[in-house]
Amino acid sequence: RGVASIVQLRGSIPLFWGHINTVSPKPDLVLHSEVDPSLNSTKLHFDDLTKRYGSPIVVLNLVRDNPETHKEVPLARAFEGAIAHVQSLWHQEDAAATAVAPSPGGSSPTPTPT
């Protein structure tokens, strides 16, 4: 018999963003992509979730993305792009990890046959 569990986390989107400080009840969003252009912080966030809870990590994007009624569209698109970027980095890391394995007699890496 197997055992399964689900951990649900709700939180802010792991990107640098904010609102313009105005008197408007619905201020515009501002993305600060210049703060972390390589999305290291986003990747570290998902790496931490994986270490804590294992995989798979399932992301449910609840950001409103209707351009006619919501100002969150740029944030939704940036989040989708960030997730795709983190996934591509993980695939690269997996490929690199499977291409190199420790040799039986020592700790120096040797290529693994494919």
NUSE-574240 format. One record per residue (C-alpha): residue number from 1; residue in one letter; x, y, z. Coordinates in nm, 2 decimals. Example, Ala and Ser with C-alpha at 12.3 -4.5 7.8 and 13.67 -1.06 7.14 Angstrom:
BEGIN
i/aa/X/Y/Z
1/a/1.23/-0.45/0.78
2/s/1.37/-0.11/0.71
This chain:
BEGIN
i/aa/X/Y/Z
1/r/0.00/0.00/0.00
2/g/0.12/0.35/-0.08
3/v/0.07/0.67/0.11
4/a/0.02/1.01/-0.06
5/s/0.00/1.36/0.07
6/i/-0.06/1.70/-0.07
7/v/0.09/2.03/0.07
8/q/-0.08/2.34/-0.06
9/l/0.10/2.67/-0.03
10/r/-0.04/3.00/-0.12
11/g/0.18/3.30/-0.15
12/s/0.30/3.59/-0.35
13/i/0.45/3.53/-0.70
14/p/0.82/3.48/-0.67
15/l/0.92/3.77/-0.89
16/f/1.01/4.13/-0.81
17/w/0.70/4.34/-0.86
18/g/0.48/4.59/-0.69
19/h/0.22/4.86/-0.72
20/i/0.26/5.22/-0.82
21/n/0.18/5.43/-0.51
22/t/-0.11/5.63/-0.62
23/v/-0.45/5.73/-0.48
24/s/-0.62/5.49/-0.73
25/p/-0.81/5.21/-0.57
26/k/-0.67/4.98/-0.84
27/p/-0.31/5.09/-0.89
28/d/-0.10/4.97/-1.19
29/l/0.14/4.68/-1.14
30/v/0.51/4.74/-1.20
31/l/0.75/4.45/-1.28
32/h/1.11/4.50/-1.16
33/s/1.28/4.25/-1.39
34/e/1.60/4.45/-1.38
35/v/1.65/4.34/-1.01
36/d/1.69/3.98/-1.11
37/p/1.71/3.94/-1.49
38/s/1.83/3.58/-1.47
39/l/1.54/3.48/-1.24
40/n/1.78/3.33/-0.98
41/s/1.55/3.42/-0.69
42/t/1.26/3.25/-0.86
43/k/1.47/2.94/-0.92
44/l/1.59/2.94/-0.56
45/h/1.23/2.96/-0.45
46/f/1.13/2.65/-0.64
47/d/1.45/2.47/-0.55
48/d/1.36/2.53/-0.18
49/l/1.01/2.40/-0.23
50/t/1.15/2.08/-0.40
51/k/1.39/2.02/-0.11
52/r/1.12/2.07/0.15
53/y/0.84/1.89/-0.01
54/g/0.98/1.67/-0.29
55/s/0.85/1.66/-0.64
56/p/0.64/1.71/-0.84
57/i/0.58/2.08/-0.77
58/v/0.25/2.17/-0.93
59/v/0.19/2.54/-0.99
60/l/-0.17/2.67/-1.02
61/n/-0.16/3.02/-1.17
62/l/-0.45/3.22/-1.02
63/v/-0.34/3.55/-1.16
64/r/-0.61/3.73/-1.35
65/d/-0.51/3.75/-1.72
66/n/-0.80/3.91/-1.90
67/p/-0.65/4.22/-2.06
68/e/-0.99/4.39/-2.09
69/t/-1.07/4.38/-1.72
70/h/-0.75/4.32/-1.52
71/k/-0.42/4.50/-1.48
72/e/-0.24/4.18/-1.37
73/v/-0.18/4.05/-1.73
74/p/0.19/4.15/-1.74
75/l/0.25/3.98/-1.40
76/a/0.06/3.67/-1.53
77/r/0.28/3.65/-1.84
78/a/0.60/3.71/-1.65
79/f/0.51/3.44/-1.40
80/e/0.44/3.19/-1.69
81/g/0.77/3.28/-1.85
82/a/0.95/3.24/-1.51
83/i/0.81/2.89/-1.46
84/a/0.91/2.79/-1.81
85/h/1.26/2.93/-1.75
86/v/1.30/2.74/-1.42
87/q/1.18/2.42/-1.59
88/s/1.44/2.46/-1.86
89/l/1.71/2.51/-1.60
90/w/1.61/2.20/-1.42
91/h/1.62/2.00/-1.74
92/q/1.97/2.13/-1.81
93/e/2.08/2.04/-1.46
94/d/1.93/1.69/-1.50
95/a/2.10/1.64/-1.83
96/a/2.43/1.75/-1.68
97/a/2.39/1.52/-1.38
98/t/2.32/1.22/-1.59
99/a/2.61/1.29/-1.82
100/v/2.86/1.27/-1.54
101/a/2.88/0.99/-1.28
102/p/3.15/0.91/-1.02
103/s/3.40/0.64/-1.12
104/p/3.38/0.32/-0.92
105/g/3.74/0.36/-0.78
106/g/3.74/0.72/-0.69
107/s/3.56/1.05/-0.68
108/s/3.65/1.19/-1.02
109/p/3.36/1.21/-1.27
110/t/3.35/0.99/-1.58
111/p/3.10/1.02/-1.87
112/t/2.80/0.78/-1.84
113/p/2.72/0.59/-2.16
114/t/2.40/0.69/-2.33
